[in-house]
């Protein structure tokens, strides 16, 4: 990755130097023409190209010294594109799997890919990484938004400045990017409800576990679960949603308390992977394994092992590989003029999610829904 960034910055630097030289030439020609019509003003020197600045509190726009760009200026297929990707979080299997797809697309479409992002999901921390890649003037940007509302203004400006953007995982609150690629969070929760109902029948008692009250995607998953289980099972009881954040220990405490207060509980739905292990441990410690079903999101390697061992009953798996692949592939096509804005008719494209169970986890058709832990697992 270090060599990748070095190459990336070197090519961008050369491109900017050409832009600055062109601008300087324009300034000199204009000055020469003006000199023919008026006397020079003493003490004034030729203006240098504006210097780039990066605010520590505000995200950058494309450098003002760059030449204006039209809608997807055509780049030859023989010319390597420099595309940056800023994830919401690095080092976890879901985004590592998305990076795998992006890298495969980069190989297929002659793209130099630079992948970066914060170690935890945090908007202010992600800003630093976004500022860094925007300041290098990439040909395009793949972005996993940490805040789908706060980033709208910035993405809108980058698009106007000639940096095409495709968002993945979380759809922007307003459609200002080319397109957003995501899983439909509501339908994911609904699928978990269907699995529970098929296993438990009528009269179930269910506990939804979110992350925090303001988590957009997790809340939609909970909403999909709650509304669907109520529609399927008119006799069910749905307890108040608990919010442990991404803290597995807190999740264990909250689920344990709910089990104590509701001894007939039949199912726990966990909207994200981070607190799922805590919820599962609470069920095991209460001696309720098999009696209280648990459904969780994602299919990390450890989660898959736990599913097979009986810790989980259902995993709702997403398709991060395909999201990453399609984002880079279509950004490359757009930069080369093979696609235009008119080809991106929808604000969002939602990818299939799969309910993985012990019965189908080893089916060949489900292999793509299982995440990788490290890029080295797939040869990178």
N, C-alpha and C positions, 0 to 999 in steps of 0.2 A: 504493500500500500504506500510506503514511503516513496518508492521509485515512481509509482503511479502518480502521486501528487506532484513530484518533481517534474515529471514530463508534462503533466497538466499545466502547471504554473509556467513552465518554460514556453509552451506553445501559446498560452494566453498572453505572456509578456511580449512575445514577438508580434502578435497580432495588434496589441495596444501600441507598440512602438510605431508600427506602420500607420495606425490611426493618428497618432500624435504628429508624425512627420508630415502626413497629408494636411493636417490642420495648420501646422506651422507654415507650410508652403502657401496655403490659402491666405493666411495672415500677412505674409511677406508680399505676395502679389497685390493684395488690397492696399497695403501700405505704400508700395511703389506707385500705384495708380493715383493714390491720394496726394503723393508728393509732387506729382505733375501739376496739381491744381492749387496747392497752398504750401506756404512755407512750413518747415518742420517746427514743432514746438520744442524749445530747448529743454533739456533735462529728462525727456521721456524716452524710455527704452521699449523695445518690442516686448509685447506680453508673451509670457510662457504659457503653455497649455495648462488649464486648471489642474490642480492637484487633487487626487482622490482622498476623501476623508471617510472614516468609518466611525459613526457615533456609537458610544458604548451603551446608549439607552434606546436608540432607535435603529431599526434595520435599514440597511443600505438599499438604494436603488442602483440600477446599472450606472456605471461611471458616465458622467456627462460628456467626457471627451470622446466616447464611442460614437462612430458614425450612425446616423439614424438608420433603423432597419425597417423593412417592410414586412408585411405578414408572411411568415415563414420564407425568408430569403433562401434560395436554392443553394445547397451545398452538394458537390459531386460525391457520388458513392465511393470514389477512390480516396476522398479526403477524410481523414479520421476526425470524428466529432468528439468534442470534449463535453461530456455530460456529468453533472454533479447530482448526487442523491443525498438528501439529508433526512435520516430516519428520526422518528420520535424517541427512539431508544436503541442502543446497540448492545450486543452481548447476550441477547435472549433468543431462544430458538425461533420464535415467530419471525423476527426481523432478520435473523441470519438466513432463514429459508427464503425470505423475500429478496435478500441480497444475492443469494444463489441464482434465483431467476433473473435478476437484473444483470448479473455477470454473464450468464449464458446468452442473453440478448445482446450484450455488448460485444461478445465474440462474433455473433451472427451478423451484426450490423455495423461493424467497423467503428466501434465507439470506445473511447478512452473513458472509463468510468471511475469517478472518485466518490467513494461512499463514506459518509461520516454521520455524526450525531452524538447527543449526550448519553451518558451512562444511565440516566433515569428520565422518565417522562416528566418534563418540566419546561413550560413555555419559555421562561426567562433564560434557562440554560440553552435551549435550542436556538434562541436568537443569535448567540455568539457563533454557532456553527453556520447558520444561514448567512450571517454577515460575511463570514470568511469566504464562502463559496461565491456569493454574489459579487464580492469585490474582485474576484478573478475573471468575471465576465464569461461564464460558461455559455456554450451554445444552447443549453437547455437545462432544466432543473426538474428532478423528480423529488417531491416533497411529501413526507408523512406529517401532516399538521398535528401539533400538540394542542392547538386551540383553533377549532374550525371557524370561529367568529373573528378572533383577533387578527388572524392572518389574511383575511379577505382583502383589506386595503393594500397590503404589501404585494400579494400575488397579482392583484389588479394592476399595480404600477409596474411590476416586472414584466407582465405580459405587454403592456403599452411600450415598455422600453426595449422590447424585442427579445426577451428571454422567455420562451414558451415553458409552461409549467403544467405538469400532470401530477395530481395528488393521489395518494394511495392510502388505504386503510380507513381514513376518516374523510368524509365528504365535506367540502367547505359549506358554510352557511349560505353563501351566495355563489352562483356559478360564474366565476371570473377566470377560472383556469380553463385549459382545453377540455378536460374531463376529469372525473374522479373515479378511481377504481376501489371498490370496497366489497365487503360482505354485508348483506342486509341484516343489521343487528336485530331488528324486530322478528324477522323470520327465523333467525337462529334461536331466539328464545321460544318461539312457537314450536319449533322442531323438538326442543327438549320437553315441552309440555306433552306433545304427542307421544313421545317415547315413554314418559312417566305414565300416561293414561293407559297405554297398551300393556304396561307391566302391572299397574296397580288397580285399574278399574275405577269404579265410583267411590266417593266418600273419602278421598285422600286428604291428608293434612300436609301442607307444603310451606317451606320456608325459603323465600328468595334472599340471596346474598348478593348485594351490589358491591360497589367500591366506595364511592362517596356521592352525596346527593347531586352534585353538579357534573358528574361524569356522563357526557352525552351518549356515547355508544353503549356503555354498560346499562344505563337507565332504559334505553330502548330495548335491550335484550330482556331486562326484567319485565318491562311492559308487555312485550310479546309473549313471554312465559305466562304471566298472570292472566292476561285477557284470554289466551288460548285455553289454559287449563280450566278456567271458569266456564268457558263456552262448551268444552267437552264434558266436564263433570259438574253438573249443577249442584251436586251435594258436597263438593269439596270445600275445604277451609284453607284460605291463603293467609298466612301470618304476615305481620308487618315486615317490610324489607329491612334487613340490617345492613350497616355500612362499615366494614372493617378497613376500608382503604385497600392497600395492597399488602396488608400485614396478616400473615398466616396465623400468627399467635393470637391476634385479636379476633380473627375469624373463628378460631377454635373456641375461644371463650364465649363468643356470641352464640355459636351453634350449640355448644354445651348447655348454655342457659336455656335456649329454646327447647332442647330435648327434655330437660328437666321439667319445664313448665307444660310441655305437650307430649306426654309419654306415648301417645298414639301416632306421632308424626310418621309419615310414610315417604317423604321426599325432600331433598335439599337441592335447590338450583343455585349454582354459583356462576355469576355472570362473567368472570375473568379467571385466568389461570392462577394468578399470584396467590389469592387467598384459598384456593381450592384444597391444597394439601392440609391446611389447618382445619377446614370443615370436615375433611375426610378423617383426620385423626380424632376429632371429637366424636364422630359416629363410632369409630373403632373402640375408643376408650369407654364409651357408654355401653359397649356390648351389643350394638344395634346393626352390625354389618349384615347386609342382606335383607334386613327388615326395613331399614331406612335407605331408600335409593338415593344416589347422588349423581347429579349431572353437572359437568363443568365444561368450560370452553377451552378450545385449542387441543393440540395433540403433540405436546413436547415429548421427547424420547422417554423421560421418566413417567409422564402421564400415561403413555401407551403401555409401559411395563405395569404400572399400577392398575390400569384397566384390566389387563390380562390376569392380574393377581386378585382381582375382586375388590380393590379399593374404590374404584369408580364403576358405575353401571352404564353411563353414557358420556361420551366426549363429543362435543359439537365442534368439528374441525373446519377450519377455514382453508383457503387456497392462496397463501402468501406468495408461493413460487410464481404462480401465473400472473398475479398482480404485478410483481416486480418485472417479470419478463415483458408483459404487454406495455408497461409504462415506458421502458427504455426503447423497445422496438418501435412504438408509435411516435415517441419523441424524435427518434432518428428519421423515421419516414417523413415526419412533419418538417424537420429541418432541411430535408433534401427535396421538398416539394412534392413528395409522393402522396401526402395527405394535406388537406386544407382545413380551416376551421369548420367549413360546411360538412366535412366528414365526421365531425364530432357532434352529432345531433343531440345526444343526450347529456345532461349535466352529470349523470352518474351511471356507471355500469356495475351491477352487483353480481358477484361471483357465487357459484354454488357452494353451499356448506353441506357437510356430511355428518350424519349421526353415526358415530363409531361405537360398536358394542363388542362384547367378547365373541359374539357369533360371526361378525363380519370384519373384524380388525385385520385379519390376514388375507382378505380378498385382494387379489392383484389390482382390481379396479380402484381400491382405496389407498394404494401406496402413495399417491401424490398428496394425500391429505395428512400424511405423517411428517412432522417437521424434523429438521436436522439440528444437531447441537453445535457443530463446528463446520466451517467451510472445508476444512481438511477431510471431512467425512465424504465429500463429493469431489475431491481432487483439486481444490483451490488452496 
